[in-house]
């Protein structure tokens, strides 16, 4: 399980690309948590990430650097590596129903 790092070309400007990359990380964590939450109720955890997703919309992306985005992506990947052992045991169903990459 890993976050997909997408390379963007075309009409998206840097701030839009940064916002989308951060949202991808948050949405991935929300998806993983939703899968785990079916077994273990913890709505507070999920609501914090949903709140984070909303806060991303308000961020001034002009203050964000490529290094900042890479740190978020690396932290998300580290978290997913922690969860991967649980999913590999079959303890939880696949997040997306099939492998994405």
MOGILIN-V829533 format. One record per pair of residues at least 24 apart in sequence whose C-alpha atoms are under 6 Angstrom apart, sorted by the first residue. I is the first residue (numbers start at 1). J is the second residue. Records with the same first field share a line. If there is no record, write none. Layout:
I->J  J
This chain:
2->77
15->61
32->95
35->95
